[in-house]
Amino acid sequence: MERADKIIGVLAAVYGVCVDQTSKDEVHRLANELRKASGQPEQ
């Protein structure tokens, strides 16, 4: 889960620099998939 948290942190940074909603939605989806795979609740 520690690795997943680190990757989710990177995705949060990517989310912050996305310029359009479609990109933000995809980054959010990827973070949730990673959360699900690591046994964490989705957000």
C-alpha distances in whole Angstrom, upper triangle without the diagonal:
4,5,5,6,9,10,10,12,14,15,16,19,20,20,23,25,25,29,29,28,27,25,23,23,21,19,18,18,15,13,13,13,10,9,11,9,6,8,8,12,14,16
4,5,5,6,9,10,11,13,14,15,17,19,20,21,24,25,28,29,28,28,25,23,24,22,19,19,19,17,14,15,15,12,11,14,13,9,12,11,15,16,17
4,5,5,6,9,10,11,12,14,16,17,18,20,22,23,27,27,27,26,23,22,22,20,17,17,18,15,12,14,14,10,11,14,12,9,12,12,16,16,18
4,5,5,6,9,10,10,12,14,15,16,18,20,21,24,25,24,23,20,19,19,17,14,14,14,11,9,11,10,7,7,10,9,7,10,9,12,13,14
4,5,5,6,9,10,10,13,14,15,17,19,20,24,24,23,23,20,18,19,18,14,14,15,13,10,11,12,9,8,12,12,9,11,10,12,13,13
4,5,5,6,9,10,11,13,14,16,18,19,23,24,23,23,20,18,19,18,14,15,16,14,11,14,14,11,11,15,14,12,15,13,16,16,16
4,5,5,6,9,10,11,12,14,16,17,20,21,21,20,17,16,17,15,11,12,13,10,8,11,12,8,10,13,12,11,14,13,15,15,15
4,5,5,6,9,10,10,12,15,15,19,19,18,18,15,13,14,13,10,9,11,9,6,9,10,8,8,12,12,11,13,11,13,12,11
4,5,5,6,9,10,11,13,15,18,20,19,19,16,14,16,15,11,12,14,12,9,12,14,11,12,15,16,14,16,14,15,14,14
4,5,5,6,9,10,11,13,16,18,18,18,15,13,15,14,10,12,14,11,10,13,14,12,13,17,17,16,18,17,18,17,16
4,5,5,6,9,10,10,14,15,15,15,11,10,11,10,6,8,10,8,7,10,12,10,12,15,15,15,17,15,16,14,13
4,5,5,6,9,10,14,15,14,15,12,10,12,12,8,8,12,11,8,11,14,12,13,16,17,17,18,16,16,14,12
4,5,5,7,9,12,15,15,16,13,11,14,13,10,11,14,13,11,15,17,15,16,20,20,20,22,19,20,18,16
4,5,5,6,10,12,13,13,9,8,11,11,7,10,13,11,11,14,16,15,16,19,20,20,22,20,20,18,16
4,6,5,9,10,10,11,8,6,9,9,6,7,11,11,10,13,15,15,16,18,20,20,22,19,19,16,14
4,6,8,11,11,13,10,8,12,13,10,11,14,14,13,16,18,18,18,22,23,23,24,22,21,19,16
4,6,9,11,13,10,9,13,13,11,13,16,16,15,18,20,20,21,24,25,25,27,24,24,21,19
4,6,8,9,6,6,10,10,9,11,14,14,14,17,19,19,20,23,24,25,26,24,24,20,18
4,7,9,7,8,11,12,12,14,16,17,18,20,22,22,24,26,27,28,30,27,26,23,21
4,6,6,7,9,10,11,13,15,16,17,19,20,22,23,25,26,28,29,27,25,22,20
4,5,5,6,9,10,10,12,14,15,16,18,20,21,22,24,26,27,24,23,19,17
4,5,5,6,9,10,11,12,14,15,17,19,20,21,23,25,26,24,23,19,17
4,5,5,6,9,10,11,12,14,15,17,18,20,21,23,24,23,22,18,17
4,5,5,6,9,10,11,12,14,15,16,18,20,21,22,20,19,16,14
4,6,5,6,9,10,11,12,14,15,16,18,20,21,19,17,14,12
4,5,5,6,9,10,10,12,14,15,16,18,20,18,18,14,14
4,5,5,6,9,10,11,12,14,15,17,18,17,16,13,12
4,5,5,6,9,10,10,12,14,15,16,14,13,10,9
4,5,5,6,9,10,10,12,14,15,14,13,9,10
4,5,5,6,9,10,11,12,14,13,13,11,11
4,5,5,6,9,10,11,12,11,11,8,9
4,5,5,6,9,10,10,9,8,5,7
4,5,5,6,9,10,10,10,8,10
4,5,5,6,9,8,10,9,11
4,5,5,6,5,6,6,9
4,5,5,6,7,6,10
4,6,8,10,10,13
4,6,9,10,13
4,7,9,12
4,6,9
4,7
4
